[in-house]
Amino acid sequence: MNRIKLNALGALAAGMVLASAPFVSAHAESRCDVPRIGGEARACAAAAQGPTELRRFVERTRAIYNFYYWDYAPHAVATVAPAPEAAKLASAVTEISNAATAK
């Protein structure tokens, strides 16, 4: 193969590897689900103490471990409750549409 085709093939292969990396990497619900050692164990201990302690730990040891806060933060499922006025609004919309069709 000539040099240009070999360089193009290498660039294509590198691009494929880099493009597939986010899809291949598996993330658990939380990294603290399995026992850890070293800095990760300290990060899990800080996460168990609360979000403020975890943030302090991550910021304090940024140059050492280069951890990302959301990798160790507990992922709470946020549920949005319907607004208390939703039933009143729905009945008002129904009344308006009934009044508009009655005319």
KEVO-378250 format. One record per residue: residue number from 1; x, y, z of N, C-alpha, C in turn. Coordinates in steps of 0.2 Angstrom, whole numbers. Layout:
residues N
NODE   resi     n.X     n.Y     n.Z    ca.X    ca.Y    ca.Z     c.X     c.Y     c.Z
NODE    NUM       X       Y       Z       X       Y       Z       X       Y       Z
...
This chain:
residues 103
NODE   resi     n.X     n.Y     n.Z    ca.X    ca.Y    ca.Z     c.X     c.Y     c.Z
NODE      1       4      -6       0       0       0       0       4       6       0
NODE      2       2      11      -3       6      17      -3       5      21       3
NODE      3       9      26       5       9      29      11       3      33      12
NODE      4       0      36       7      -6      40       8     -12      35      10
NODE      5     -13      30       7     -18      25       9     -17      22      16
NODE      6     -11      21      18      -9      19      24     -11      24      30
NODE      7      -9      30      28     -11      35      33     -19      36      34
NODE      8     -22      36      28     -29      37      28     -33      31      32
NODE      9     -30      25      31     -33      19      34     -32      20      42
NODE     10     -26      22      44     -24      23      51     -29      29      54
NODE     11     -30      34      51     -34      39      53     -41      37      54
NODE     12     -44      33      49     -50      30      49     -51      25      55
NODE     13     -46      21      56     -46      17      62     -46      20      68
NODE     14     -42      26      69     -42      30      75     -49      33      76
NODE     15     -52      36      71     -58      39      71     -64      34      74
NODE     16     -63      28      71     -68      23      73     -68      21      80
NODE     17     -62      21      83     -61      19      90     -63      25      94
NODE     18     -61      31      93     -63      37      97     -71      38      96
NODE     19     -74      36      91     -81      38      90     -85      32      94
NODE     20     -82      26      94     -86      21      98     -85      21     105
NODE     21     -80      24     108     -78      24     115     -84      26     120
NODE     22     -88      31     118     -93      32     123     -99      27     123
NODE     23     -99      23     118    -104      18     117    -102      12     121
NODE     24     -96      10     120     -93       4     123     -92       4     131
NODE     25     -91      10     133     -89      11     140     -96      10     144
NODE     26     -95       6     149    -101       4     153    -101       8     160
NODE     27    -106      11     162    -107      14     168    -112      10     172
NODE     28    -110       9     178    -115       6     183    -119      12     186
NODE     29    -124      10     190    -128      15     193    -124      19     197
NODE     30    -119      17     201    -115      21     204    -108      17     205
NODE     31    -103      20     205     -96      17     205     -95      14     212
NODE     32     -99      16     217     -98      14     224    -102       7     225
NODE     33    -105       5     220    -109      -2     221    -105      -8     222
NODE     34     -98      -7     220     -94     -13     221     -88     -10     225
NODE     35     -85     -14     229     -79     -12     233     -74      -9     229
NODE     36     -71      -3     232     -66       0     229     -60       0     233
NODE     37     -54       2     230     -48       3     234     -45      10     232
NODE     38     -40      12     237     -37      18     235     -41      25     235
NODE     39     -40      29     230     -43      35     230     -51      34     229
NODE     40     -53      29     225     -60      28     224     -63      26     230
NODE     41     -60      22     234     -63      21     241     -64      27     245
NODE     42     -60      31     245     -60      38     248     -66      42     245
NODE     43     -67      42     239     -72      45     235     -79      43     237
NODE     44     -79      36     238     -86      33     240     -87      34     247
NODE     45     -82      35     251     -83      37     258     -86      44     259
NODE     46     -83      48     255     -85      55     255     -92      56     252
NODE     47     -94      52     247    -101      52     244    -106      49     249
NODE     48    -104      44     254    -108      42     259    -110      47     264
NODE     49    -105      52     265    -106      57     270    -111      63     267
NODE     50    -112      63     261    -116      68     258    -113      72     252
NODE     51    -117      75     248    -115      79     242    -110      84     243
NODE     52    -110      88     249    -105      93     250     -98      90     252
NODE     53     -98      85     256     -92      81     257     -89      79     251
NODE     54     -93      76     246     -90      73     240     -87      78     236
NODE     55     -91      84     235     -89      90     231     -82      92     234
NODE     56     -81      93     240     -75      95     243     -69      90     242
NODE     57     -71      84     242     -66      79     241     -63      79     234
NODE     58     -68      80     229     -66      80     222     -62      86     221
NODE     59     -64      92     223     -61      98     222     -54      98     225
NODE     60     -53      95     231     -47      95     235     -42      91     231
NODE     61     -44      85     229     -40      80     226     -40      80     218
NODE     62     -42      86     215     -43      86     208     -36      85     204
NODE     63     -31      88     207     -24      87     204     -21      80     205
NODE     64     -24      76     210     -21      70     211     -25      64     207
NODE     65     -31      64     208     -35      59     206     -39      60     199
NODE     66     -40      67     198     -44      69     192     -51      65     192
NODE     67     -55      65     198     -61      62     198     -66      67     195
NODE     68     -72      64     193     -78      68     191     -83      67     196
NODE     69     -86      73     198     -91      73     204     -97      68     202
NODE     70    -100      68     196    -106      64     195    -104      57     194
NODE     71     -98      55     194     -96      47     194     -98      44     201
NODE     72     -97      48     206     -98      46     213    -104      48     216
NODE     73    -107      53     214    -113      56     217    -119      51     216
NODE     74    -123      50     221    -129      46     221    -134      48     216
NODE     75    -136      44     211    -141      46     206    -148      45     209
NODE     76    -151      51     211    -158      50     213    -163      52     207
NODE     77    -168      48     207    -173      48     202    -178      54     204
NODE     78    -178      59     200    -182      65     201    -189      64     199
NODE     79    -194      64     203    -201      64     201    -204      71     201
NODE     80    -207      73     196    -211      79     196    -218      78     198
NODE     81    -220      81     204    -227      80     205    -231      85     201
NODE     82    -238      83     199    -242      88     196    -243      94     200
NODE     83    -244     100     197    -246     106     200    -253     105     203
NODE     84    -254     108     209    -260     107     213    -266     110     209
NODE     85    -264     115     205    -269     118     201    -271     115     194
NODE     86    -268     109     193    -269     106     187    -276     104     186
NODE     87    -280     101     191    -286      99     190    -291     105     189
NODE     88    -290     110     192    -294     116     191    -293     119     184
NODE     89    -287     119     182    -285     121     175    -288     117     170
NODE     90    -288     110     171    -291     106     166    -299     107     166
NODE     91    -302     108     171    -309     109     171    -311     116     168
NODE     92    -307     121     169    -308     127     166    -307     127     158
NODE     93    -302     123     156    -302     122     149    -308     118     146
NODE     94    -310     113     149    -316     110     147    -322     114     147
NODE     95    -323     118     152    -329     123     152    -328     128     146
NODE     96    -322     130     145    -321     135     139    -323     132     133
NODE     97    -320     126     132    -321     123     125    -329     121     124
NODE     98    -332     119     130    -339     118     129    -343     124     128
NODE     99    -341     129     131    -345     136     129    -343     138     122
NODE    100    -338     137     120    -336     139     113    -340     135     108
NODE    101    -341     128     109    -345     124     105    -352     125     105
NODE    102    -355     128     111    -362     129     112    -364     135     108
NODE    103    -360     140     106    -362     146     103    -363     144      96
